């Protein structure tokens, strides 16, 4: 039985990420979160605060993936143009949303809700709001595009609030095998053969560099438990055999 | 005098980033590095280890920007397909490169340089090599595409080695003003007016959340020192005036 794949892309909006001034903390968080709820992240883009770039990226991604998650650009200042860009991408109007204003009045008095702050209540027509328990100005979901804040703790709260509304697929099952000092160049040929013999399993090899030298991990990913078990056994046998060969020399 | 803009995109290649298993450390590093040498990072993409996705992204980005920096997918295992994808994107052949093999023989004996490891010496025709002082298998630069390892310390060494070959533009000048507790919603209207009056300066407002609440910073960016000085003075005057207003209430 082939499981239905629910897919996603992330669109990070912000000059400050591209300049390197701010180091993104949202991509890794959302990636892990989606994997855990059975949504496959397939692409990430980071674009500047430029209308044509944002609109183009939204339209390129929303037609290819089940969901698009955006972060950044929904504050009260002139450089916050994400909501307008989403409206433009969908060809819908955008205006102050009474539901969003009501949420913001939980934090601000009527006098404090000035024109700049009211910008944060501008929501494209047809969107559902996403609650923001921290600073109240909501995110929103329009069709398959989920618009969230860029500040990590607000983004995380919005992701929690929207996740129950999302379709999810079978969860990816993962096995990780540490090669215990066996280098990639020694197991690469055998691993390629194992991968070719187990087409239903995605097999990757990931070196990382530590004080003691390289460490290699082989990661197997599939939604099918039986396939995972068979492929894991094959990789473990390969690694054990190569280690025994090495020890015998 | 309008400064020439040298632009760039980063293409991160790797299932492990999209699954959230590995948290990318290269985007922020390269972004800051390029800013410091006068190259403007304009877009980032992360794509999976899938040929069509990688080739498509390389071709989309290399025609739009001065340089494209890729990370990941140049190891010895079956999932390392970046070099082949670059060759395919440019329509050139790819084969074992004697210069790359010579570099690798500094680390490996001839017997240890097996078929898998020789995969790392496969370089598209016409490419210039980028030295790898750590594990010897080189990166390469083909036309405007710079192909680097995904392991951060190797990528960083490759970036150091290739940077002298790159054209660079005028460095971006940056000024940062901390609003000292003044919230975005209070200065947004005034800041929008300052931004509109200083079109040669990119002005952003960046909230971050700390234990003590929100902290806001206004960042001004331009390549023109006189424009930066004038816009910075305008923002400082705005912030000081709004603080005085607040104190007077």
Interface residues (C-beta under 8 A of the other chain):
Chain A: X12 X15 X16 X17 X18 X19 X20 X21 X22 X23 X24 X27 X28 X29 X30 X31 X32 X33 X34 X35 X40 X41 X42 X43 X44 X45 X46 X47 X48 X49 X53 X75 X76 X77 X78 X79 X108 X112 X114 X115 X116 X117 X119 X134 X135 X151 X152 X153 X154 X172 X174 X184 X185 X186 X188 X189 X191 X192 X195 X196 X202 X203 X204 X205 X206 X207 X208 X209 X214 X219 X221
Chain B: X12 X15 X16 X17 X18 X19 X20 X21 X22 X23 X24 X27 X28 X29 X30 X31 X32 X33 X34 X35 X40 X41 X42 X43 X44 X45 X46 X47 X48 X49 X53 X75 X76 X77 X78 X79 X108 X112 X114 X115 X116 X117 X119 X134 X135 X151 X152 X153 X154 X172 X174 X184 X185 X186 X188 X189 X191 X192 X195 X196 X202 X203 X204 X205 X206 X207 X208 X209 X214 X219 X221
